[in-house]
Amino acid sequence: MPDPIVVAEGLHKSFGDTQALRGLDLNVPRGTVCGVLGPNGAGKTTAVRILATLSDPDAGHARIAGYDVVREAGKVRERIGLAGQYAAVDDKLTGRGNLRMFGRLSHLSRREAHRRADELLDRFGLTDAADRQVAGYSGGMRRRLDLITCLILRPQVLFLDEPTTGLDPRSRGEIWDSIRELVADGTTVLLTTQYLDEADQLADDIAVVDHGQVIANGTPDELKATIGDRLDVTLEDPAALPAAMTVLNTLAGADPTATDTDRLSVALPGGRRLRLADIVRELDRAGVAAADVSLRRPTLDEVFLRLTDREETVR
């Protein structure tokens, strides 16, 4: 396992009487994507602001590439990039003009700023649109341009706050490809996202934050394994729902949930294994005709709701 490049230990932060962070710990290995998920008010935005040197913790400490985010904030800023939820580029400039401007603001020489802008435009597929005004860019192109402005100085760690919010599936896929390219080159990415399928696709590790603490972490597969597989049953006759619920409760040792008038789903406790043939046999014995029976891994949405016990969208 690579050495962690992002380390947070015991972070506390309060705003008046509200405790945003209550001893948050985080370790992110070099050259990986860490997905940070949590409900509204969980504290993850506060944690990212502290790691990005935009806010100081009340207690605890954090380091980026070995530098303390409070005592050595200047060193940290030289090594990070930050892309917010909304594109921060200038609509009146061209794509090339935006990148050159960011290069100069980052204290590159004029020649180096021009060279770096051309290099990034080519690498991320924006050369054909480079000399067009950004006001005419699609949402996906604007987000890609915003992303690469953060790369002018080749950051070791890139913070991405919901980078694909509001984009169509094609544009989301383009951003995902760009993130994968960055990580392949050694950049470490800390990703907050409201799309759990995005975390599933991109994250090497996921940290679930709730009530100001990391309550679970691991790879997507490891987190899914913590709540076991799911058994889904679709009935031919909705009237058989009560009998089917009794059968599934006996087989799974847990109460099933009716997801529709003719559909049931139940989580199998970790380690419990059932065969489809046995499930169908028990349903037949109870006089329940099933149109479909399937076993599947849980989704990250299901894992998230189980861990946080909140019926709301991840934020």
Residue pairs with C-beta under 8 A, 6 or more apart in sequence:
1 29
2 29
2 30
2 31
2 32
3 29
3 30
4 27
4 28
4 29
4 30
5 28
5 29
5 30
5 64
5 65
5 156
5 157
5 188
6 26
6 27
6 28
6 34
6 51
6 62
6 63
6 64
6 157
6 188
6 190
7 26
7 27
7 28
7 62
7 63
8 24
8 25
8 26
8 27
8 47
8 50
8 51
8 60
8 61
8 62
9 25
9 60
9 61
9 62
10 23
10 24
10 25
10 59
10 60
10 61
11 21
11 23
11 24
11 25
11 47
11 50
11 57
11 59
11 60
11 61
11 62
12 19
12 21
12 22
12 23
12 24
12 57
12 58
12 59
12 60
12 212
13 19
13 20
13 21
13 43
13 46
13 50
13 55
13 57
13 58
13 212
14 20
14 58
19 212
20 43
20 46
20 212
21 43
21 46
21 47
21 50
21 57
21 60
21 212
21 213
22 43
22 211
22 212
22 213
23 60
23 212
23 213
24 43
24 47
24 60
24 209
24 212
24 213
24 214
25 213
25 214
26 34
26 36
26 47
26 207
26 214
28 34
28 157
28 188
28 190
28 205
29 188
29 204
29 205
30 156
30 186
30 188
31 183
31 186
31 187
31 188
32 183
32 188
32 189
32 204
32 205
33 179
33 183
33 188
33 189
33 191
33 202
33 203
33 204
33 205
34 188
34 189
34 190
34 191
34 203
34 204
34 205
34 206
34 207
35 191
35 192
35 193
35 198
35 199
35 202
35 203
35 205
35 206
35 207
36 44
36 47
36 48
36 190
36 191
36 192
36 206
36 207
36 209
37 44
37 192
37 193
37 196
37 199
37 206
37 207
37 208
37 209
37 300
37 304
37 314
38 44
38 208
38 209
38 210
38 308
38 314
38 315
39 210
39 308
39 310
39 312
39 314
39 315
40 312
40 315
42 209
42 210
42 211
42 212
42 308
42 315
43 209
43 210
43 211
43 212
43 213
44 192
44 209
45 161
45 192
46 55
46 212
47 209
48 159
48 161
48 190
48 192
49 55
50 56
50 57
50 62
50 69
51 62
51 64
51 69
51 159
51 190
52 69
52 80
52 82
52 159
53 69
53 70
53 73
53 76
53 77
53 80
56 70
57 70
61 68
61 69
61 70
62 68
62 69
63 69
64 76
64 79
64 80
64 156
64 157
65 76
65 79
65 156
65 157
67 75
67 76
67 79
68 76
69 76
78 153
79 155
79 156
79 157
80 155
80 156
80 157
80 158
80 159
81 150
81 151
81 153
81 155
81 157
81 158
81 159
82 150
82 158
82 159
82 161
83 146
83 147
83 149
83 150
83 158
83 159
83 160
83 161
83 163
84 161
85 161
85 162
85 163
85 165
87 142
87 143
87 145
87 146
88 146
88 149
89 95
89 98
89 134
89 142
89 145
89 146
89 149
90 97
90 98
90 101
90 134
91 133
91 134
91 135
92 133
92 134
92 135
93 101
93 133
93 134
94 130
94 131
94 132
94 133
94 134
95 121
95 126
95 129
95 130
95 131
95 132
95 134
95 137
95 141
95 145
96 117
96 118
96 121
96 130
96 131
98 134
98 145
98 149
99 113
99 116
99 117
99 120
99 121
99 145
99 148
99 149
99 152
100 113
100 114
100 117
102 113
102 149
102 152
103 112
103 113
103 114
103 116
103 117
103 152
104 110
104 113
106 113
106 152
106 153
108 116
108 152
108 153
113 152
116 152
117 152
120 148
120 151
120 152
121 127
121 130
121 148
123 148
123 181
124 144
124 147
124 148
124 178
124 181
125 144
125 174
126 141
126 144
126 145
126 148
129 137
129 141
134 142
134 145
137 145
138 171
139 166
139 167
139 168
139 171
140 167
140 168
140 170
140 171
140 172
140 174
140 175
141 171
143 163
143 164
143 167
143 171
143 175
144 174
144 175
144 178
147 160
147 163
147 175
147 178
148 178
150 158
151 158
151 182
155 187
156 186
156 187
156 188
157 187
157 188
157 189
157 190
158 182
158 187
158 188
158 189
158 190
159 189
159 190
160 179
160 189
160 190
160 191
160 192
161 192
162 192
162 193
162 194
163 175
163 179
163 191
163 193
164 171
164 172
164 175
164 176
164 193
164 195
164 198
165 194
167 175
172 195
172 198
176 198
176 201
176 202
179 189
179 191
179 202
180 202
182 189
183 189
189 202
191 198
191 199
191 202
191 203
193 199
193 314
194 313
194 314
194 315
196 299
196 300
196 301
196 304
196 314
197 300
199 206
199 220
199 300
200 220
200 299
200 300
203 219
203 220
204 219
205 217
205 218
205 219
206 217
206 218
206 219
206 220
206 223
206 300
207 214
207 216
207 217
208 214
208 215
208 216
208 217
208 223
208 304
208 307
208 308
209 215
210 307
210 308
210 310
215 307
215 308
216 223
216 226
216 307
218 226
220 300
221 297
223 300
223 303
223 307
224 297
224 298
224 299
224 300
224 303
225 270
226 270
226 303
227 267
227 270
227 298
227 302
227 303
227 306
228 267
228 268
228 269
228 270
228 271
228 272
228 298
229 267
229 268
229 295
229 296
229 297
229 298
230 265
230 266
230 267
230 268
230 295
230 296
230 297
230 298
230 302
231 248
231 251
231 252
231 256
231 265
231 266
231 268
231 274
231 279
231 293
231 294
231 295
232 259
232 263
232 264
232 265
232 292
232 293
232 294
232 295
232 296
233 244
233 248
233 256
233 263
233 264
233 265
233 279
233 283
233 290
233 292
233 293
234 262
234 263
234 290
234 291
234 292
234 293
235 241
235 244
235 262
235 263
235 264
235 288
235 289
235 290
235 291
236 262
236 289
236 290
236 291
237 262
237 289
238 261
238 262
240 287
240 288
240 289
241 258
241 261
241 262
241 264
243 286
243 287
243 288
244 256
244 264
244 283
244 286
244 288
244 290
245 255
245 256
245 258
245 264
246 286
247 282
247 283
247 286
247 288
248 256
248 264
248 266
249 255
249 256
249 266
250 282
251 274
251 278
251 279
251 282
252 266
252 267
252 268
252 269
252 272
252 274
253 269
253 272
254 266
254 267
254 268
254 269
255 266
256 264
256 265
256 266
257 264
257 265
257 266
258 264
259 265
262 291
267 298
267 302
267 306
268 274
268 295
274 295
276 293
276 294
276 295
279 293
280 290
280 293
283 289
283 290
283 293
301 314
304 314
305 311
